[in-house]
């Protein structure tokens, strides 16, 4: 089976460490990769694509050197190889205009402000990766313990 991946992008190693701790819940079924820049994230994305694996979710900070999160997520959205990948902007410093741009141009699936509540972040990611798995038509039965049961039920009952 192809690997499922989650990429976390933030220029602060402490934030990445906290994210990794929060995402431990998903580590049995997902490869979780930390990237400290948009450039590093693109390298990981290219590797995932070249290996034929799946990129389920990108969790990205907004304020980063060289390229900000909205610019990166907009570029990613415009790449037609990943139409099902979910995108989350995780930041405490985005302006109202940045947020609107992320929604309109990057088509983000979720915005969460820093500092976040761990339970809220985990629940949101659970929903997003469940939607990804079901939209891609992947085998999900063995992953049921980590999936959002309400999303699975809605999709299976035709109430998307």
C-alpha positions as CSV (number, residue, x, y, z in Angstrom):
1,X,0.0,0.0,0.0
2,X,1.2,3.5,-0.8
3,X,2.2,5.6,2.2
4,X,-0.1,8.3,3.5
5,X,1.7,11.6,4.4
6,X,1.1,14.7,6.4
7,X,3.6,17.6,6.0
8,X,3.9,20.3,8.7
9,X,5.6,23.5,7.6
10,X,6.8,26.1,10.2
11,X,10.0,28.0,10.6
12,X,10.0,27.5,14.4
13,X,11.3,24.2,15.6
14,X,9.3,24.5,18.9
15,X,6.1,24.7,16.9
16,X,7.0,21.7,14.8
17,X,7.8,19.7,17.9
18,X,4.4,20.6,19.4
19,X,2.7,19.7,16.2
20,X,4.5,16.4,16.0
21,X,3.4,15.6,19.6
22,X,-0.2,16.5,18.7
23,X,-0.1,14.4,15.6
24,X,1.3,11.3,17.3
25,X,-2.4,10.0,17.3
26,X,-2.0,9.6,13.5
27,X,1.5,8.1,13.3
28,X,0.5,4.5,13.0
29,X,-1.0,5.2,9.5
30,X,0.6,8.4,8.4
31,X,4.2,9.5,7.7
32,X,4.5,12.9,9.4
33,X,7.2,15.2,8.0
34,X,8.5,18.5,9.5
35,X,9.7,21.2,7.2
36,X,11.1,24.5,8.3
37,X,10.4,26.4,5.0
38,X,8.3,26.3,1.9
39,X,11.3,25.2,-0.2
40,X,11.9,22.2,2.1
41,X,8.2,21.3,1.9
42,X,8.4,21.4,-1.9
43,X,11.3,19.0,-1.8
44,X,9.2,16.6,0.3
45,X,6.2,17.0,-1.9
46,X,8.3,16.1,-5.0
47,X,9.7,13.0,-3.2
48,X,6.2,11.9,-2.2
49,X,4.9,12.4,-5.7
50,X,7.9,10.6,-7.3
51,X,7.4,7.6,-5.0
52,X,3.7,7.4,-5.9
53,X,2.6,8.0,-2.3
54,X,-0.3,10.1,-1.1
55,X,-0.2,13.6,0.5
56,X,-3.2,13.8,2.7
57,X,-2.6,17.1,4.5
58,X,-0.4,20.1,4.7
59,X,-0.4,22.1,7.9
60,X,1.4,25.4,7.3
61,X,2.3,28.5,9.2
62,X,1.8,31.8,7.6
63,X,4.7,34.0,8.6
64,X,7.9,32.4,7.3
65,X,11.1,33.7,5.7
66,X,11.3,33.9,1.9
67,X,7.8,32.6,1.1
68,X,4.8,32.9,3.4
69,X,2.2,30.2,4.0
70,X,-0.5,31.8,1.8
71,X,2.0,32.1,-1.1
72,X,3.1,28.5,-0.6
73,X,-0.4,27.1,-0.3
74,X,-1.6,29.0,-3.3
75,X,1.3,27.6,-5.4
76,X,0.4,24.1,-4.0
77,X,-3.3,24.6,-4.9
78,X,-2.3,25.5,-8.5
79,X,-0.3,22.3,-8.8
80,X,-2.8,19.9,-10.4
81,X,-1.1,16.7,-9.1
82,X,-2.8,17.0,-5.7
83,X,-6.5,17.9,-6.0
84,X,-7.6,15.9,-2.9
85,X,-4.8,17.1,-0.5
86,X,-6.3,19.1,2.4
87,X,-4.7,22.4,3.4
88,X,-4.6,24.0,6.8
89,X,-3.2,27.4,7.7
90,X,-2.0,27.5,11.3
91,X,-1.0,30.9,12.4
92,X,-1.4,33.7,14.9
93,X,-0.2,36.5,12.7
94,X,-2.2,36.4,9.5
95,X,-4.1,39.6,8.8
96,X,-7.7,39.6,7.7
97,X,-6.5,40.1,4.1
98,X,-4.1,37.2,4.4
99,X,-6.9,35.0,5.6
100,X,-9.2,36.0,2.7
101,X,-6.4,35.4,0.3
102,X,-5.8,31.9,1.7
103,X,-9.4,31.1,1.4
104,X,-9.9,32.5,-2.1
105,X,-6.5,31.7,-3.7
106,X,-5.2,28.7,-1.9
107,X,-8.6,27.2,-1.2
108,X,-7.6,26.2,2.3
109,X,-9.8,23.7,4.1
110,X,-9.2,25.1,7.5
111,X,-7.7,28.0,9.5
112,X,-6.6,27.6,13.1
113,X,-5.1,30.3,15.2
114,X,-2.0,29.9,17.3
115,X,-1.9,29.0,20.1
116,X,-4.3,26.2,19.4
117,X,-6.1,23.8,21.6
118,X,-4.7,20.3,21.1
119,X,-8.0,18.5,21.1
120,X,-9.5,21.0,18.5
121,X,-6.4,20.5,16.3
122,X,-6.6,16.7,16.5
123,X,-10.3,16.6,15.8
124,X,-9.9,19.0,12.8
125,X,-7.1,16.9,11.3
126,X,-9.0,13.7,11.9
127,X,-11.9,15.2,9.9
128,X,-9.6,16.4,7.1
129,X,-7.7,13.1,6.7
130,X,-10.9,11.1,6.8
131,X,-12.3,13.3,4.0
132,X,-9.1,12.8,2.0
133,X,-9.2,9.0,2.4
134,X,-12.8,8.7,1.4
135,X,-12.6,11.2,-1.5
136,X,-9.5,9.3,-2.9
137,X,-11.4,6.0,-2.5
138,X,-8.7,4.5,-0.4
139,X,-9.2,1.4,1.8
140,X,-10.1,2.8,5.1
141,X,-11.3,-0.2,7.2
142,X,-8.0,-0.8,9.1
143,X,-7.7,3.0,9.8
144,X,-11.2,3.3,11.4
145,X,-9.8,3.8,14.9
146,X,-8.2,7.1,13.9
147,X,-10.9,8.3,11.4
148,X,-13.8,10.7,12.1
149,X,-16.7,8.3,12.5
150,X,-19.3,10.9,11.7
151,X,-17.6,11.8,8.4
152,X,-17.4,8.1,7.5
153,X,-21.1,7.6,8.3
154,X,-22.2,10.7,6.3
155,X,-20.1,9.6,3.3
156,X,-21.3,6.0,3.4
157,X,-24.9,7.0,3.9
158,X,-24.7,9.4,1.0
159,X,-25.2,12.5,3.1
160,X,-22.0,14.3,2.2
